[in-house]
């Protein structure tokens, strides 16, 4: 079983999605969402692109929001 940066297993996330009807990533912060994909791809840029697509944002918006969270 793999653990994401959120500390929740993929099974826990899938169960939460099934129970709530919300997307699996809705329980994650943006940083955790990007971290999930980064752990799978090893590529932060690709991870931001995928998280942006999931959330209906541009990759630029994801980058800007991550910068704001770091401050």
ChimeraX commands (.cxc) that place a marker at each C-alpha (Angstrom):
marker #1 position 0.00,0.00,0.00 radius 0.5
marker #1 position 1.39,3.39,-1.02 radius 0.5
marker #1 position 1.08,6.49,1.11 radius 0.5
marker #1 position 0.84,9.89,-0.51 radius 0.5
marker #1 position 2.13,13.12,0.95 radius 0.5
marker #1 position -1.26,13.53,2.58 radius 0.5
marker #1 position -0.61,10.46,4.74 radius 0.5
marker #1 position -3.76,8.83,3.37 radius 0.5
marker #1 position -3.49,5.59,1.44 radius 0.5
marker #1 position -4.88,5.32,-2.06 radius 0.5
marker #1 position -7.53,3.00,-0.65 radius 0.5
marker #1 position -8.61,5.61,1.92 radius 0.5
marker #1 position -8.84,8.25,-0.78 radius 0.5
marker #1 position -10.86,5.96,-3.06 radius 0.5
marker #1 position -13.22,5.12,-0.21 radius 0.5
marker #1 position -13.75,8.81,0.60 radius 0.5
marker #1 position -14.52,9.49,-3.07 radius 0.5
marker #1 position -17.02,6.65,-3.23 radius 0.5
marker #1 position -18.78,7.78,-0.06 radius 0.5
marker #1 position -18.99,11.47,-0.89 radius 0.5
marker #1 position -19.21,11.43,-4.66 radius 0.5
marker #1 position -16.49,14.11,-4.73 radius 0.5
marker #1 position -13.32,13.69,-6.80 radius 0.5
marker #1 position -10.59,11.69,-5.05 radius 0.5
marker #1 position -8.32,14.74,-4.86 radius 0.5
marker #1 position -10.89,16.97,-3.13 radius 0.5
marker #1 position -9.59,15.86,0.27 radius 0.5
marker #1 position -6.05,16.97,-0.63 radius 0.5
marker #1 position -4.45,20.39,-0.52 radius 0.5
marker #1 position -3.03,21.59,-3.83 radius 0.5
marker #1 position 0.49,20.77,-2.64 radius 0.5
marker #1 position -0.57,17.25,-1.68 radius 0.5
marker #1 position -2.35,16.82,-5.01 radius 0.5
marker #1 position 0.76,17.81,-6.96 radius 0.5
marker #1 position 2.87,15.65,-4.63 radius 0.5
marker #1 position 0.68,12.65,-5.42 radius 0.5
marker #1 position 1.40,12.93,-9.13 radius 0.5
marker #1 position 5.03,13.86,-8.57 radius 0.5
marker #1 position 5.58,10.66,-6.59 radius 0.5
marker #1 position 4.22,8.69,-9.55 radius 0.5
marker #1 position 5.95,10.53,-12.40 radius 0.5
marker #1 position 9.08,11.91,-10.75 radius 0.5
marker #1 position 8.47,15.11,-12.67 radius 0.5
marker #1 position 7.15,18.19,-10.84 radius 0.5
marker #1 position 6.22,20.01,-14.05 radius 0.5
marker #1 position 4.14,17.07,-15.29 radius 0.5
marker #1 position 2.60,16.71,-11.82 radius 0.5
marker #1 position 1.51,20.36,-11.83 radius 0.5
marker #1 position 0.05,19.89,-15.31 radius 0.5
marker #1 position -2.00,16.88,-14.21 radius 0.5
marker #1 position -3.23,18.52,-10.99 radius 0.5
marker #1 position -4.18,21.62,-12.97 radius 0.5
marker #1 position -6.16,19.50,-15.40 radius 0.5
marker #1 position -7.96,17.72,-12.54 radius 0.5
marker #1 position -8.89,21.02,-10.91 radius 0.5
marker #1 position -9.76,22.93,-14.07 radius 0.5
marker #1 position -6.89,25.39,-13.59 radius 0.5
marker #1 position -3.98,26.47,-15.73 radius 0.5
marker #1 position -0.54,25.15,-14.83 radius 0.5
marker #1 position 0.47,28.77,-14.23 radius 0.5
marker #1 position -2.31,29.17,-11.64 radius 0.5
marker #1 position -1.18,26.00,-9.87 radius 0.5
marker #1 position 2.42,27.27,-9.80 radius 0.5
marker #1 position 1.35,30.67,-8.44 radius 0.5
marker #1 position -0.83,29.11,-5.73 radius 0.5
marker #1 position 1.98,26.80,-4.66 radius 0.5
marker #1 position 4.30,29.80,-4.38 radius 0.5
marker #1 position 1.72,31.60,-2.22 radius 0.5
marker #1 position 1.36,28.56,0.07 radius 0.5
marker #1 position 5.14,28.52,0.62 radius 0.5
marker #1 position 5.20,32.11,1.85 radius 0.5
marker link #1:1,2 radius 0.2
marker link #1:2,3 radius 0.2
marker link #1:3,4 radius 0.2
marker link #1:4,5 radius 0.2
marker link #1:5,6 radius 0.2
marker link #1:6,7 radius 0.2
marker link #1:7,8 radius 0.2
marker link #1:8,9 radius 0.2
marker link #1:9,10 radius 0.2
marker link #1:10,11 radius 0.2
marker link #1:11,12 radius 0.2
marker link #1:12,13 radius 0.2
marker link #1:13,14 radius 0.2
marker link #1:14,15 radius 0.2
marker link #1:15,16 radius 0.2
marker link #1:16,17 radius 0.2
marker link #1:17,18 radius 0.2
marker link #1:18,19 radius 0.2
marker link #1:19,20 radius 0.2
marker link #1:20,21 radius 0.2
marker link #1:21,22 radius 0.2
marker link #1:22,23 radius 0.2
marker link #1:23,24 radius 0.2
marker link #1:24,25 radius 0.2
marker link #1:25,26 radius 0.2
marker link #1:26,27 radius 0.2
marker link #1:27,28 radius 0.2
marker link #1:28,29 radius 0.2
marker link #1:29,30 radius 0.2
marker link #1:30,31 radius 0.2
marker link #1:31,32 radius 0.2
marker link #1:32,33 radius 0.2
marker link #1:33,34 radius 0.2
marker link #1:34,35 radius 0.2
marker link #1:35,36 radius 0.2
marker link #1:36,37 radius 0.2
marker link #1:37,38 radius 0.2
marker link #1:38,39 radius 0.2
marker link #1:39,40 radius 0.2
marker link #1:40,41 radius 0.2
marker link #1:41,42 radius 0.2
marker link #1:42,43 radius 0.2
marker link #1:43,44 radius 0.2
marker link #1:44,45 radius 0.2
marker link #1:45,46 radius 0.2
marker link #1:46,47 radius 0.2
marker link #1:47,48 radius 0.2
marker link #1:48,49 radius 0.2
marker link #1:49,50 radius 0.2
marker link #1:50,51 radius 0.2
marker link #1:51,52 radius 0.2
marker link #1:52,53 radius 0.2
marker link #1:53,54 radius 0.2
marker link #1:54,55 radius 0.2
marker link #1:55,56 radius 0.2
marker link #1:56,57 radius 0.2
marker link #1:57,58 radius 0.2
marker link #1:58,59 radius 0.2
marker link #1:59,60 radius 0.2
marker link #1:60,61 radius 0.2
marker link #1:61,62 radius 0.2
marker link #1:62,63 radius 0.2
marker link #1:63,64 radius 0.2
marker link #1:64,65 radius 0.2
marker link #1:65,66 radius 0.2
marker link #1:66,67 radius 0.2
marker link #1:67,68 radius 0.2
marker link #1:68,69 radius 0.2
marker link #1:69,70 radius 0.2
marker link #1:70,71 radius 0.2
view
